[in-house]
Amino acid sequence: MNTTEQYKQNKHPLDVIDDVYDYADEELSFEEIEERAGGGEWERLKWAGMYAQKQEGYFMIRTKVPGGKLTPEQAEVIGEVTDDLAVAPEEYGGEEQNELWGDAYLDITTRQDIQKHWIRVEDVPEMWERYDEVGLTTVQGCGDSARNVLGCPAAGLDDHECFNAQPVIEAVSDFFTENREYANLPRKFKITITGCAHDCAQSQINDVGLVPAKKEIDGEYLYGFHARVGGGLSDGPRMGSELDVFIRPEDTVEFCRAVAQTFKELGDRNNRGVCRMRYLVEQMGPEKFEEAVRDRCQIDLPTGGENLTVGYQSDHVGVHEQKQDGLNYVGFNVIAGRMGGDEFAAAARAAEKYGTEDASVRLATDQNFLITHIPDENVDDLLAEPFAQEYSPDPGPFSRGAVGCTGNEFCNYAIIETKKRTKRWARELDDRIDVPDDIESIRMHMSGCSASCAQPQIADIGFRGETVKLEDENSTNAEGDNIVEGMDFGLGGSLGADNEFLDWVESAVPADAVIPALEQLFEAYSADRDDEEEFYEWCRGVDNGQLRSIMQDADAPVARGVAHGD
């Protein structure tokens, strides 16, 4: 077993939740926590939804939101807890800690979670108590177990939905949360479930992806799911494989349990680098994996029926009519997913003020959020709210498609800063580049390292952080150093019927050269594209060498650096 597995054998990871109350009561420092519980405690704390920040003494805490669906009351509590407890201390800058977002902000993630920074261990019990009152949890927000279950943020609202899968999402989430039998898997276990024909819940890049289907059984057509397994990003990205199964909604919990059981028994617990479920599916092959799942499933699974997925929708930004007469949902654009806790609470209060009693706040996989059940006559008043000016439902195409990971501000793995850069770049690109009028969104995803938290492989434009050494010794940054922040530069990714991971077209591009390179690319795209050709489609049709040549025409050192340390 690898070291992490030994930590989990020494103490069941869910037992750490009780320990957190003790640490909080005694106000233990990081050093004192480690003295008491050993180094493995940092790993086990993930089952409480807690990651130790790079700033010692503070945690990032992740709140699970199944299917991204929050009541206005829940959303308001999240915003208020952020404003009260997730506050940067004076020793790290206080209100000046982050010039764009101040000292108390939250991040909407690509997995429909909420992340908060600057949490002290002594404040965790208060947060949990306030969460308990409204039905929220951080348990298993991290760790080697079932993570937050994804779904369509417009579940129950859109006409292109085959059926509303939100109740199924909640049932699967309830089964795995605090379930000790399935809380120690070989690695994280990611599930997405949707009844939406547009697969915005990204079934192709999850360990388990359930998508709508129908099948005739005993003379009656039934709605249910088809299954994809073994998808994922990071190093060794893989699109999910389809299994020949039809899953009734009422059988979904048992199917997911059987897949988790298969992973639990057969997954690799030696090599931490290849222990994700996608490696197991690749090693066994989809047919053998399906056999193993069927052997462990306590119900009979019919063979597959008719697939009802027709495409891929990457966002829900804008004002949209609901299938309920006279009601609308509004998708707000949060560049890189970060906003103030007070702003999120204000959005929650606006949902309650302008929406019906069924109003909700929904988190999306593109780091944006929706407010639902807004009567026609209230839409303009909602859009006039102060928070709606900053998080406009009518953004430019780069702002609309911008996704960013945590970055080196807090993450120990990230090489470059991402959140501020993503927001500034998106708005600058909207000002500098004339995108064809029929293009609503350019999906630009920035990860601070190769871990793919921002999902760069499925973007029109993807970045992953590098430290770049400029080859020309006369080329230096503002500090006179020839070592600068930079990134690998990828083009042409997408999910859907024409799903394909992007190509890493250029490596070690200095950050200052990226916007000039994009200007060159979009000038060529606008001139050369076929009718209604998307940017990722155009990139796929142009040879990578030609794409590099176009980028290198920029008045910037696009290709004059190497990854530092190579």
C-alpha positions as CSV (number, residue, x, y, z in Angstrom):
1,M,0.0,0.0,0.0
2,N,1.1,3.6,-0.6
3,T,1.5,6.0,2.3
4,T,-2.0,7.5,2.0
5,E,-3.5,4.0,2.2
6,Q,-1.5,3.4,5.4
7,Y,-2.9,6.6,6.9
8,K,-6.4,5.4,6.1
9,Q,-5.7,2.0,7.7
10,N,-4.4,3.6,10.9
11,K,-7.7,5.5,11.4
12,H,-10.9,5.5,9.5
13,P,-11.0,8.9,7.7
14,L,-14.5,9.8,8.8
15,D,-13.3,9.6,12.4
16,V,-11.4,12.8,11.8
17,I,-14.7,14.8,12.0
18,D,-14.9,14.2,15.8
19,D,-11.2,15.1,16.1
20,V,-11.9,18.5,14.5
21,Y,-14.1,19.4,17.4
22,D,-11.3,18.6,19.8
23,Y,-8.8,20.6,17.8
24,A,-11.1,23.5,17.7
25,D,-12.0,23.4,21.4
26,E,-8.3,23.5,22.3
27,E,-7.4,26.0,19.5
28,L,-4.5,23.8,18.4
29,S,-1.9,25.1,15.9
30,F,-0.9,23.1,12.9
31,E,2.2,21.9,14.7
32,E,0.2,20.7,17.6
33,I,-2.3,18.9,15.4
34,E,0.5,17.0,13.8
35,E,2.2,16.2,17.1
36,R,-1.0,14.7,18.3
37,A,-2.2,12.8,15.2
38,G,0.8,12.5,13.0
39,G,1.4,13.6,9.4
40,G,-1.5,11.5,8.1
41,E,-4.0,13.8,9.7
42,W,-3.6,16.3,6.8
43,E,-4.8,13.6,4.5
44,R,-7.7,12.4,6.7
45,L,-8.9,16.0,7.3
46,K,-10.0,16.0,3.6
47,W,-12.9,13.8,4.6
48,A,-14.2,16.7,6.7
49,G,-13.9,18.9,3.5
50,M,-10.7,20.6,4.8
51,Y,-7.4,21.2,3.0
52,A,-4.5,22.9,4.8
53,Q,-3.7,26.1,3.0
54,K,-0.1,26.9,2.1
55,Q,-0.5,29.7,4.7
56,E,0.0,27.7,7.9
57,G,-2.9,27.9,10.4
58,Y,-5.6,28.3,7.8
59,F,-7.8,25.9,5.9
60,M,-9.7,25.9,2.6
61,I,-13.1,24.2,3.2
62,R,-15.3,22.8,0.5
63,T,-19.1,22.7,0.8
64,K,-20.9,20.0,-1.2
65,V,-23.9,21.1,-3.2
66,P,-25.5,18.1,-5.0
67,G,-26.6,19.0,-8.5
68,G,-25.6,22.6,-7.6
69,K,-29.0,23.3,-6.1
70,L,-29.4,25.6,-3.1
71,T,-32.4,27.1,-1.5
72,P,-32.1,30.9,-1.1
73,E,-31.7,30.3,2.7
74,Q,-28.8,27.9,2.1
75,A,-27.1,30.3,-0.3
76,E,-27.5,33.2,2.1
77,V,-26.0,31.2,4.9
78,I,-23.0,30.3,2.7
79,G,-22.5,33.9,1.9
80,E,-22.8,35.1,5.5
81,V,-20.5,32.4,6.8
82,T,-17.9,33.4,4.2
83,D,-18.2,37.1,5.3
84,D,-18.0,36.2,9.0
85,L,-15.4,33.4,9.1
86,A,-13.4,33.2,5.8
87,V,-11.6,36.5,6.4
88,A,-8.0,37.1,5.5
89,P,-6.0,38.1,8.6
90,E,-4.1,41.3,8.9
91,E,-0.8,39.4,8.9
92,Y,-1.6,38.4,5.3
93,G,-3.0,41.8,4.2
94,G,-6.5,41.9,5.7
95,E,-8.8,43.9,3.4
96,E,-5.8,44.4,1.1
97,Q,-5.0,40.7,0.8
98,N,-6.6,40.5,-2.7
99,E,-7.0,43.7,-4.6
100,L,-9.9,42.3,-6.7
101,W,-12.0,40.6,-4.1
102,G,-10.9,42.0,-0.7
103,D,-10.7,39.7,2.3
104,A,-13.8,37.5,2.4
105,Y,-14.7,35.7,-0.8
106,L,-15.8,32.3,-2.0
107,D,-15.1,30.2,-5.1
108,I,-17.7,28.3,-7.2
109,T,-15.9,25.2,-8.5
110,T,-16.2,23.2,-11.7
111,R,-17.9,20.5,-9.5
112,Q,-20.7,22.7,-8.3
113,D,-19.0,23.1,-4.8
114,I,-18.3,26.2,-2.8
115,Q,-14.8,26.7,-1.5
116,K,-13.8,29.2,1.2
117,H,-10.4,30.2,2.3
118,W,-8.8,31.6,5.5
119,I,-10.9,29.3,7.9
120,R,-9.3,28.7,11.3
121,V,-9.9,25.3,12.9
122,E,-11.5,27.0,16.0
123,D,-14.2,28.4,13.7
124,V,-15.1,25.1,12.0
125,P,-17.7,24.0,14.6
126,E,-19.6,27.3,14.3
127,M,-19.6,26.9,10.5
128,W,-20.9,23.3,10.8
129,E,-23.6,24.3,13.3
130,R,-24.8,27.1,10.9
131,Y,-24.7,24.6,8.0
132,D,-26.6,21.9,9.9
133,E,-29.5,24.3,10.5
134,V,-30.1,24.6,6.7
135,G,-29.1,21.1,5.6
136,L,-25.5,21.8,4.2
137,T,-22.4,19.7,4.7
138,T,-18.7,19.7,4.0
139,V,-18.3,15.9,4.8
140,Q,-16.5,14.1,2.0
141,G,-16.1,17.4,0.0
142,C,-12.5,16.0,-0.5
143,G,-10.8,12.7,0.1
144,D,-10.9,9.2,-1.5
145,S,-14.6,8.8,-1.6
146,A,-17.7,9.9,-3.5
147,R,-17.3,13.6,-4.2
148,N,-20.1,16.1,-4.9
149,V,-22.6,14.5,-7.4
150,L,-23.0,16.7,-10.4
151,G,-26.1,17.5,-12.4
152,C,-27.7,20.0,-14.8
153,P,-28.0,23.3,-13.0
154,A,-31.3,23.9,-14.9
155,A,-32.8,20.5,-13.8
156,G,-36.6,20.8,-13.8
157,L,-36.6,24.0,-15.7
158,D,-35.6,23.5,-19.4
159,D,-37.6,22.1,-22.3
160,H,-34.6,20.2,-23.6
161,E,-34.7,18.0,-20.4
162,C,-36.0,14.5,-20.8
163,F,-36.8,14.2,-17.1
164,N,-35.7,15.9,-13.9
165,A,-32.8,13.9,-12.4
166,Q,-32.3,16.1,-9.3
167,P,-34.1,13.7,-6.9
168,V,-31.8,10.9,-8.2
169,I,-28.8,13.1,-7.6
170,E,-29.9,13.8,-4.0
171,A,-30.5,10.1,-3.4
172,V,-27.1,9.0,-4.6
173,S,-25.4,11.8,-2.6
174,D,-27.3,10.8,0.5
175,F,-26.3,7.2,0.1
176,F,-22.5,7.9,0.0
177,T,-22.3,10.8,2.4
178,E,-21.0,9.5,5.8
179,N,-21.3,5.9,4.5
180,R,-18.3,4.3,6.2
181,E,-18.4,1.2,3.9
182,Y,-17.7,3.4,0.8
183,A,-15.7,6.2,2.4
184,N,-12.3,4.6,1.8
185,L,-11.9,4.0,-2.0
186,P,-8.6,3.8,-3.8
187,R,-9.0,7.4,-4.9
188,K,-11.6,10.2,-5.4
189,F,-14.8,8.9,-7.0
190,K,-16.7,11.4,-9.2
191,I,-20.3,10.9,-10.3
192,T,-22.5,13.0,-12.6
193,I,-26.2,12.4,-13.3
194,T,-28.4,14.2,-15.7
195,G,-31.8,13.9,-17.4
196,C,-30.8,16.8,-19.7
197,A,-30.3,16.0,-23.4
198,H,-27.4,18.6,-23.6
199,D,-25.1,16.9,-21.1
200,C,-23.9,20.1,-19.4
201,A,-23.0,17.8,-16.4
202,Q,-20.0,16.5,-18.4
203,S,-20.6,12.8,-18.3
204,Q,-17.6,12.1,-20.6
205,I,-15.0,13.2,-18.0
206,N,-16.3,11.6,-14.8
207,D,-15.7,8.3,-13.2
208,V,-19.4,7.6,-13.6
209,G,-21.6,9.6,-16.0
210,L,-25.3,8.8,-16.2
211,V,-27.2,10.4,-19.2
212,P,-30.8,10.1,-20.3
213,A,-32.1,7.2,-22.2
214,K,-35.3,5.3,-22.8
215,K,-36.1,1.6,-23.4
216,E,-39.1,-0.5,-24.1
217,I,-39.6,-3.0,-21.3
218,D,-42.7,-5.2,-21.1
219,G,-44.4,-3.2,-23.8
220,E,-43.9,0.1,-22.0
221,Y,-41.3,2.8,-22.8
222,L,-39.4,3.8,-19.6
223,Y,-37.0,6.7,-19.0
224,G,-33.7,6.0,-17.3
225,F,-30.0,6.3,-17.8
226,H,-27.2,5.0,-19.9
227,A,-23.8,4.8,-18.2
228,R,-20.3,6.1,-19.1
229,V,-17.4,5.0,-16.9
230,G,-13.7,5.8,-16.5
231,G,-13.6,9.4,-17.7
232,G,-11.2,11.9,-16.2
233,L,-8.6,14.7,-16.8
234,S,-5.3,15.5,-15.1
235,D,-2.4,13.4,-16.3
236,G,-3.6,10.6,-18.5
237,P,-6.9,12.2,-19.6
238,R,-9.6,9.7,-20.8
239,M,-13.1,10.0,-22.2
240,G,-15.6,7.7,-20.5
241,S,-16.5,4.4,-22.0
242,E,-20.1,3.4,-22.6
243,L,-21.5,0.4,-20.8
244,D,-24.4,-1.7,-22.3
245,V,-26.8,-1.1,-19.5
246,F,-30.1,0.7,-18.9
247,I,-30.6,2.0,-15.4
248,R,-34.1,2.8,-14.1
249,P,-34.1,5.9,-11.9
250,E,-35.1,3.9,-8.8
251,D,-32.1,1.6,-9.4
252,T,-29.5,4.3,-9.7
253,V,-28.3,4.2,-6.1
254,E,-27.7,0.4,-6.4
255,F,-25.9,0.8,-9.7
256,C,-23.5,3.5,-8.3
257,R,-23.0,1.4,-5.2
258,A,-22.0,-1.6,-7.4
259,V,-19.5,0.5,-9.4
260,A,-18.0,1.9,-6.1
261,Q,-17.8,-1.7,-4.8
262,T,-15.9,-2.8,-8.0
263,F,-13.5,0.2,-7.7
264,K,-13.1,-0.6,-4.0
265,E,-12.2,-4.2,-4.6
266,L,-10.2,-4.0,-7.8
267,G,-8.7,-0.5,-7.8
268,D,-5.0,0.1,-7.3
269,R,-3.9,1.0,-3.8
270,N,-0.2,0.8,-4.5
271,N,0.7,3.4,-7.0
272,R,-1.0,6.7,-6.1
273,G,-0.3,8.0,-9.6
274,V,-2.5,5.5,-11.4
275,C,-5.2,4.7,-8.9
276,R,-8.1,6.7,-10.4
277,M,-10.9,4.5,-11.7
278,R,-10.2,5.4,-15.3
279,Y,-6.9,3.4,-15.1
280,L,-8.9,0.4,-13.9
281,V,-11.4,0.7,-16.7
282,E,-8.6,1.1,-19.2
283,Q,-6.7,-1.9,-17.8
284,M,-9.8,-4.2,-17.7
285,G,-11.5,-3.0,-20.8
286,P,-15.2,-1.7,-20.6
287,E,-16.7,-5.1,-21.3
288,K,-14.9,-6.8,-18.4
289,F,-15.5,-3.8,-16.1
290,E,-19.2,-4.1,-17.0
291,E,-19.1,-7.8,-16.1
292,A,-17.6,-7.0,-12.7
293,V,-20.2,-4.3,-12.0
294,R,-23.0,-6.7,-12.9
295,D,-21.5,-9.4,-10.6
296,R,-21.7,-7.0,-7.7
297,C,-25.1,-5.4,-8.5
298,Q,-28.0,-6.7,-6.5
299,I,-30.5,-6.0,-9.3
300,D,-30.7,-7.2,-12.9
301,L,-29.5,-4.5,-15.3
302,P,-31.2,-4.5,-18.7
303,T,-29.1,-3.9,-21.8
304,G,-29.0,-0.4,-23.2
305,G,-31.9,1.4,-24.9
306,E,-32.1,4.5,-26.9
307,N,-29.6,7.3,-26.1
308,L,-31.3,10.7,-25.7
309,T,-28.3,12.9,-25.5
310,V,-28.1,15.3,-28.5
311,G,-25.2,17.6,-27.7
312,Y,-23.2,19.5,-25.1
313,Q,-24.1,22.8,-23.6
314,S,-21.3,24.5,-21.7
315,D,-23.2,27.3,-19.9
316,H,-26.5,28.7,-18.9
317,V,-25.6,32.4,-18.8
318,G,-28.3,34.9,-19.7
319,V,-32.1,35.2,-19.2
320,H,-34.0,32.0,-20.2
321,E,-37.6,31.1,-20.2
322,Q,-38.5,28.1,-18.0
323,K,-40.9,25.4,-19.1
324,Q,-43.2,26.7,-16.4
325,D,-45.3,29.5,-17.9
326,G,-44.3,33.1,-17.0
327,L,-41.2,32.1,-15.2
328,N,-37.5,32.5,-16.0
329,Y,-34.1,31.6,-14.8
330,V,-31.1,34.0,-15.0
331,G,-27.6,32.8,-15.4
332,F,-25.0,35.2,-13.9
333,N,-21.4,35.2,-15.1
334,V,-18.8,34.9,-12.4
335,I,-15.4,35.0,-14.0
336,A,-13.2,32.3,-12.6
337,G,-15.9,31.5,-10.1
338,R,-14.8,34.0,-7.4
339,M,-17.1,36.5,-5.7
340,G,-17.5,38.2,-2.3
341,G,-19.4,36.4,0.4
342,D,-21.6,39.5,0.8
343,E,-22.3,39.5,-2.9
344,F,-23.4,35.8,-2.8
345,A,-25.6,36.5,0.2
346,A,-27.1,39.5,-1.7
347,A,-27.9,37.2,-4.7
348,A,-29.6,34.8,-2.4
349,R,-31.8,37.5,-0.9
350,A,-32.6,38.7,-4.4
351,A,-33.7,35.2,-5.3
352,E,-36.1,35.2,-2.4
353,K,-37.3,38.7,-3.1
354,Y,-38.0,38.4,-6.8
355,G,-38.7,34.7,-7.2
356,T,-41.6,32.5,-6.3
357,E,-41.6,30.2,-3.3
358,D,-39.8,27.6,-5.5
359,A,-36.9,30.0,-6.2
360,S,-33.4,28.6,-6.0
361,V,-29.8,29.4,-6.5
362,R,-28.0,26.9,-8.7
363,L,-24.2,26.4,-9.2
364,A,-22.9,25.5,-12.7
365,T,-19.9,23.5,-13.8
366,D,-18.5,26.5,-15.5
367,Q,-18.2,28.4,-12.2
368,N,-21.3,30.5,-12.8
369,F,-24.7,30.5,-11.0
370,L,-28.4,30.7,-11.7
371,I,-31.3,32.3,-10.0
372,T,-34.5,30.5,-10.8
373,H,-38.3,30.9,-10.8
374,I,-38.3,34.6,-11.6
375,P,-41.7,35.9,-12.9
376,D,-41.6,37.9,-16.1
377,E,-42.5,41.1,-14.4
378,N,-39.6,40.8,-11.9
379,V,-36.7,40.1,-14.3
380,D,-35.8,43.7,-14.8
381,D,-35.8,44.4,-11.1
382,L,-33.5,41.4,-10.5
383,L,-31.1,42.6,-13.2
384,A,-31.0,46.1,-11.6
385,E,-29.6,44.7,-8.3
386,P,-26.0,45.8,-7.6
387,F,-24.5,42.3,-7.7
388,A,-26.0,41.8,-11.2
389,Q,-23.9,44.7,-12.5
390,E,-20.6,43.0,-11.6
391,Y,-21.8,39.4,-12.6
392,S,-23.6,40.4,-15.7
393,P,-25.8,37.8,-17.5
394,D,-24.8,39.5,-20.8
395,P,-20.9,39.3,-20.7
396,G,-18.4,39.3,-23.5
397,P,-17.4,36.0,-25.0
398,F,-14.1,35.6,-23.2
399,S,-15.6,36.6,-19.8
400,R,-18.5,34.1,-20.4
401,G,-16.2,31.2,-21.0
402,A,-13.4,31.9,-18.5
403,V,-12.6,29.3,-15.9
404,G,-9.8,29.4,-13.4
405,C,-8.5,27.1,-10.7
406,T,-7.3,28.2,-7.2
407,G,-3.8,29.0,-8.4
408,N,-0.6,29.6,-6.3
409,E,-2.3,32.1,-4.1
410,F,-3.5,29.2,-1.9
411,C,-2.6,25.9,-3.6
412,N,0.6,24.1,-2.8
413,Y,0.7,22.5,-6.3
414,A,0.0,25.5,-8.5
415,I,2.9,27.1,-10.2
416,I,1.3,30.3,-11.3
417,E,-1.4,32.8,-10.1
418,T,-4.7,32.1,-11.9
419,K,-7.8,33.8,-10.4
420,K,-6.8,37.4,-10.8
421,R,-5.1,36.7,-14.1
422,T,-8.2,34.9,-15.5
423,K,-10.5,37.8,-14.7
424,R,-8.2,40.5,-16.0
425,W,-7.3,38.6,-19.1
426,A,-11.0,37.8,-19.9
427,R,-12.0,41.4,-19.7
428,E,-9.0,42.7,-21.6
429,L,-9.6,40.1,-24.4
430,D,-13.2,41.2,-24.6
431,D,-11.9,44.8,-25.2
432,R,-9.1,43.9,-27.6
433,I,-10.5,41.1,-29.8
434,D,-13.4,41.3,-32.1
435,V,-15.0,37.9,-32.0
436,P,-17.5,37.0,-34.8
437,D,-21.0,38.1,-33.9
438,D,-22.4,34.6,-33.9
439,I,-19.9,33.4,-31.3
440,E,-21.3,33.8,-27.7
441,S,-18.6,32.2,-25.7
442,I,-14.9,31.4,-26.0
443,R,-14.0,28.7,-23.4
444,M,-10.7,29.8,-21.9
445,H,-9.6,27.6,-18.9
446,M,-6.5,28.2,-16.8
447,S,-5.0,25.6,-14.5
448,G,-2.1,26.5,-12.3
449,C,-0.5,23.1,-12.8
450,S,-1.1,19.8,-14.5
451,A,-3.8,18.7,-12.1
452,S,-6.5,20.0,-14.4
453,C,-8.8,21.5,-11.7
454,A,-9.9,24.1,-14.3
455,Q,-10.4,21.4,-17.0
456,P,-8.2,22.9,-19.7
457,Q,-8.2,19.8,-21.8
458,I,-11.9,20.4,-22.8
459,A,-11.6,24.1,-23.5
460,D,-11.3,26.1,-26.8
461,I,-8.1,27.5,-25.2
462,G,-6.4,25.8,-22.3
463,F,-3.5,26.8,-20.1
464,R,-1.5,24.9,-17.5
465,G,1.1,26.8,-15.4
466,E,4.8,26.7,-15.9
467,T,7.8,28.6,-14.7
468,V,9.5,29.8,-17.8
469,K,13.1,30.7,-18.4
470,L,13.6,33.2,-21.2
471,E,16.2,31.9,-23.5
472,D,17.4,35.4,-24.5
473,E,19.4,36.6,-21.5
474,N,18.6,40.2,-22.5
475,S,14.9,39.4,-22.0
476,T,13.8,40.0,-18.4
477,N,10.7,40.8,-16.4
478,A,10.1,43.9,-14.4
479,E,12.3,42.7,-11.6
480,G,15.2,42.1,-14.0
481,D,14.9,38.3,-13.8
482,N,14.7,36.0,-16.8
483,I,12.6,33.5,-14.9
484,V,8.9,34.4,-15.4
485,E,5.4,32.9,-15.0
486,G,4.2,31.2,-18.1
487,M,2.1,28.3,-19.4
488,D,1.6,25.5,-21.8
489,F,-0.9,26.7,-24.5
490,G,-3.5,24.3,-25.8
491,L,-6.2,24.7,-28.5
492,G,-9.2,22.8,-29.8
493,G,-10.9,20.9,-26.9
494,S,-14.6,20.2,-26.5
495,L,-17.1,17.7,-25.1
496,G,-20.2,16.5,-26.9
497,A,-20.7,14.5,-30.1
498,D,-17.3,15.7,-31.5
499,N,-15.6,15.4,-28.1
500,E,-11.8,15.6,-28.2
501,F,-9.1,16.8,-25.9
502,L,-7.1,19.8,-27.0
503,D,-3.6,19.7,-28.4
504,W,-0.9,21.3,-26.4
505,V,0.3,23.4,-29.3
506,E,3.0,25.4,-27.7
507,S,4.9,24.9,-24.4
508,A,6.4,27.4,-21.9
509,V,4.8,30.5,-23.3
510,P,5.7,33.6,-21.1
511,A,2.5,35.0,-19.6
512,D,3.1,38.4,-21.2
513,A,3.0,36.8,-24.6
514,V,-0.3,35.1,-24.3
515,I,-2.7,37.9,-25.2
516,P,-0.7,39.0,-28.3
517,A,-0.6,35.4,-29.4
518,L,-4.4,35.2,-29.0
519,E,-4.9,38.4,-31.0
520,Q,-3.0,36.7,-33.9
521,L,-5.0,33.5,-33.6
522,F,-8.4,35.3,-33.7
523,E,-7.4,37.5,-36.5
524,A,-6.6,34.4,-38.6
525,Y,-9.8,32.7,-37.3
526,S,-12.1,35.5,-38.3
527,A,-10.5,35.7,-41.7
528,D,-10.4,32.0,-42.5
529,R,-13.4,30.4,-40.7
530,D,-16.2,28.6,-42.5
531,D,-19.8,29.7,-41.9
532,E,-20.7,29.3,-38.2
533,E,-17.4,27.4,-37.5
534,E,-16.6,27.4,-33.8
535,F,-13.1,28.4,-32.7
536,Y,-12.3,24.9,-31.4
537,E,-13.4,23.5,-34.8
538,W,-11.2,25.9,-36.7
539,C,-8.2,25.0,-34.5
540,R,-8.6,21.3,-35.2
541,G,-8.7,22.0,-38.9
542,V,-5.4,23.9,-38.9
543,D,-2.1,22.1,-38.6
544,N,-0.4,22.6,-35.2
545,G,2.7,23.9,-36.8
546,Q,0.7,26.5,-38.6
547,L,-1.0,27.5,-35.4
548,R,2.4,28.0,-33.8
549,S,3.5,30.1,-36.7
550,I,0.4,32.3,-36.4
551,M,1.1,32.7,-32.7
552,Q,4.7,33.5,-33.3
553,D,3.8,36.4,-35.6
554,A,2.9,38.3,-32.4
555,D,5.2,41.1,-31.2
556,A,6.0,39.0,-28.1
557,P,8.3,36.2,-27.0
558,V,5.8,33.4,-27.7
559,A,8.4,30.7,-28.4
560,R,11.5,32.2,-26.7
561,G,11.2,30.4,-23.4
562,V,11.7,26.9,-21.9
563,A,10.1,25.3,-18.9
564,H,12.4,26.3,-16.0
565,G,14.3,23.2,-14.8
566,D,14.1,21.3,-18.1
